[in-house]
Amino acid sequence: MNAIDIIEAIRKQGANTKETILAALQDGQALASLGVTDADQAEVEDAHDLITNAGLTFTLNEAGQQTLLAKIQGLTNDTLTNPKAYFEDAENDASRWNSGEDASIEINKIYTLSGNPEIISLKKEWFDSEIVY
């Protein structure tokens, strides 16, 4: 098993952020459950280096689009807004998770029912991710 195989096996088990992948790479029991042995230590170290230096790209999945759209429509006069633009903003801001920050989008006050800017915090389960090495 090479470094990429180890990373992909960890991701198939549900790790979808750098932090969760790195945690799995440091969890001997989790690695053993994937068939990674002490003989694979060099590949585990390579995988750790790849993830440490990698980024993740995030794409809103269908459930995420539906959830975000419902939140946007609940806060705005939806005839004035372009949900697709907010989806793009969300995907761009989700990259902040790569550096451990929270991600959100802001709806300008001219579009909101309240007349105030509205912030929607993004949730990782709304996104699919891909590792960029």
C-alpha positions in Angstrom: 0.0 0.0 0.0 1.5 3.4 -1.0 0.9 6.8 0.6 -2.0 7.7 -1.8 -3.7 4.3 -1.2 -3.5 4.9 2.6 -5.0 8.3 2.3 -7.8 7.1 0.0 -8.6 4.2 2.4 -8.8 6.7 5.3 -11.1 9.0 3.2 -13.4 6.1 2.4 -13.8 5.6 6.1 -15.3 9.1 6.4 -12.3 11.4 7.0 -12.9 14.4 4.9 -10.7 17.2 6.4 -7.0 17.5 6.8 -7.4 17.3 10.5 -9.3 14.0 10.4 -7.0 12.5 7.9 -3.9 13.5 9.9 -5.6 12.1 13.1 -6.2 8.8 11.4 -2.6 8.6 10.2 -1.5 8.9 13.8 -4.0 6.3 15.1 -2.4 2.9 15.0 -5.6 1.1 15.6 -7.4 2.9 12.7 -4.5 2.2 10.4 -4.4 -1.5 11.4 -8.2 -1.7 10.6 -7.3 -0.7 7.1 -4.6 -3.3 6.8 -1.7 -0.9 7.3 1.1 -2.6 9.3 4.4 -1.5 10.9 6.0 -2.5 7.6 4.1 0.4 6.0 5.6 3.0 8.3 7.5 4.8 5.5 4.3 5.1 3.4 2.4 6.4 6.4 5.0 9.0 6.9 4.9 9.9 3.2 1.1 10.2 3.5 1.4 12.4 6.5 3.8 14.7 4.6 1.4 14.8 1.6 -1.6 15.8 3.7 0.4 18.3 5.7 1.3 20.1 2.5 -1.9 19.4 0.7 -5.1 21.3 0.4 -8.6 20.2 0.0 -11.1 21.7 -2.5 -14.7 21.7 -1.5 -17.8 21.4 -3.7 -21.3 21.8 -2.4 -23.1 18.5 -2.7 -26.8 18.2 -3.6 -27.9 18.1 0.0 -25.7 21.1 0.8 -27.1 23.1 -2.1 -30.7 22.4 -0.9 -29.9 23.3 2.7 -28.0 26.5 1.8 -30.7 27.5 -0.7 -33.4 27.1 2.0 -31.4 29.2 4.4 -30.8 31.9 1.8 -34.5 32.0 0.8 -35.4 32.2 4.5 -33.3 35.3 4.9 -33.9 37.1 1.6 -36.4 38.2 -1.0 -35.3 35.3 -3.3 -36.4 37.2 -6.4 -33.5 39.5 -5.9 -30.8 37.0 -5.2 -28.7 34.5 -7.3 -28.3 31.3 -5.3 -25.6 30.1 -7.7 -23.4 33.0 -6.8 -23.8 32.2 -3.1 -22.9 28.5 -3.9 -19.7 29.7 -5.5 -19.0 32.0 -2.5 -19.6 29.0 -0.2 -17.2 26.8 -2.1 -14.5 29.5 -2.1 -14.9 30.3 1.6 -14.9 26.5 2.5 -11.2 26.5 1.6 -10.6 28.3 5.0 -11.1 24.9 6.6 -7.7 24.0 5.2 -6.1 26.4 7.7 -8.4 25.5 10.6 -10.7 28.5 10.3 -14.5 28.6 10.2 -16.3 29.1 6.9 -19.3 31.2 6.2 -21.0 33.4 3.6 -22.5 36.9 4.1 -25.7 38.1 2.5 -25.5 41.8 1.8 -28.1 43.9 3.8 -29.7 45.1 0.6 -30.9 41.6 -0.1 -32.0 40.5 3.4 -35.5 40.7 4.8 -34.1 42.2 8.0 -32.2 45.0 6.3 -29.0 43.8 8.1 -26.2 41.7 6.8 -26.8 38.0 7.5 -24.1 35.4 8.0 -24.6 31.7 7.2 -22.1 29.4 8.8 -21.1 26.6 6.5 -21.1 22.9 7.6 -18.6 20.4 6.3 -21.3 17.8 5.6 -22.7 20.1 3.0 -19.6 19.6 0.9 -17.7 16.9 -1.0 -13.9 17.3 -0.8 -11.0 16.4 -3.0 -7.4 16.4 -2.0 -5.0 18.6 -4.0 -1.4 17.6 -3.5 
